[in-house]
Amino acid sequence: MTLELGGHGLSALIPRQLFAADPDLFRFDGKQRTADYNFCPSNPRALQLLKINAARFFAAFPEADVYHLWADDLRGGGWCGCERCAGLSASDQALLATNAVAEALAEQRRTASVAYLAYHDTAAAPTSTVPHANVALCYAPRPRSYAYGIGDSYSAVNSQYAAELAANLATFKAVGRGGNTRVFEYYLDGLLFKSTIPPLATTLRADLRHYCAVGVHSVQALLTADRPYLVAPLNAYLFARLAWDPDQHPETLLSTYTGVRAPRSPEVLRTAYTLLEQAWQPALDFRVDEVPTRLPPAKSADEPSTTRQQPARGLKIVVDPPTDVLDYMMAPRPSSEFRLDQLHTANALLATGAAQWPAILAAAHTANDHLSAEYAEWQLASLRLRYLAARQELFVLAQRKAPKQQLAAAQSAAQAALDALDEWGRQHLLGARAHVQYGLLRTLDQLHLDYNADRRAWPWQRWPRRLRRVARLGWLYLLNLR
Ligand SMILES: [Zn+2]
């Protein structure tokens, strides 16, 4: 077992309050030096500061095997465009900085390593910087599709990520540093999948077989949520079993799982999960032009990644709400129309899946809290899918310039699907904190629906709604701080 520690902490090693005294430590955004994100990795004083402050971090936590000191969590546009950095890609800039902290670690402990994060704008392999001896590649393909394995050519989205992983591995292997490569995965990420975790038995198996075949050393699964899960997600069990042996068959694993969870009706529970996995497939199988997190690459060397558009921050999100994986409602035609057709295929599967549950619950030995909680999680996964379909319908109708009445009906239907998610939270979540965090993510969902309503509204109709959302976000934020 290895212990890994850290996160997006790299820029904190260059304290922002140094900006007034030494602005050249910080990045050049194309117009001026700014302390907003990261720093200038070509500045020798910045590299020296990184080493000093990283050494303190390593000394404070001497027990870890792998330290993660990643750059700021951005899709792109957070690196430096100064004269010395201009010829360096985001990946090369990030690796320069990671090499500096790796040197500091080598002075303390030669056996530990520092992760170099290949993610969003650093996903492409570095070309001009050679990784230090104790740098471990850590590849995080967050905007990929979970409908298929990462190495599966059915998904054009995934092909791109598999190719980037291969290129990174080749770069690291060429200098003898591919042996401790990590992949950072999202099978348990309640933010990516929007509060719910779709069963991913088939994808998990395909992924782990691929990662194993290309020589990845370890695969990790990020666990985040906007609320406490009522039961451990099925993927946690599947991931653990498949990480041990990726050749096991998903159906066998699912049978073992349901045999323990529902000993009197294992087949019925297995059917319910299989149907849910099938229902999610078309929602996860998005196309390249439906990936909102991938900003278009810079057009030329004159336009470095630093000038790319950033998502709105602070309260501006009320006007320009952020989009993430699965927020493909703004995709162009014909992808948007195709996605709508695909999402509608889920309805029949969900209805059949829901019909299994009364038998599962009735067959339980006694009042079984675990199974009831499992049912509630299944329902949320179903409600989320229905919301995705209703929202897609609304945006596609707007794209088609459908008549006013039809649009109003679609807006109400999408709102009802979102309200059903809110109602689920009221019924199943315990504790004020869980409600606040669940409410924050639901408010982002609400902003997407508002965004569509705003497009058809007069300015004076928009502002009262926006002010209500600002008040709600502010209120939830304050409650969250308590
Ligand atoms: Zn620079």
Residues whose N, C-alpha, C, O or C-beta is under 5 A from the ligand:
A	BS01	ZN	C40 P41 S42 C80 C82 C85
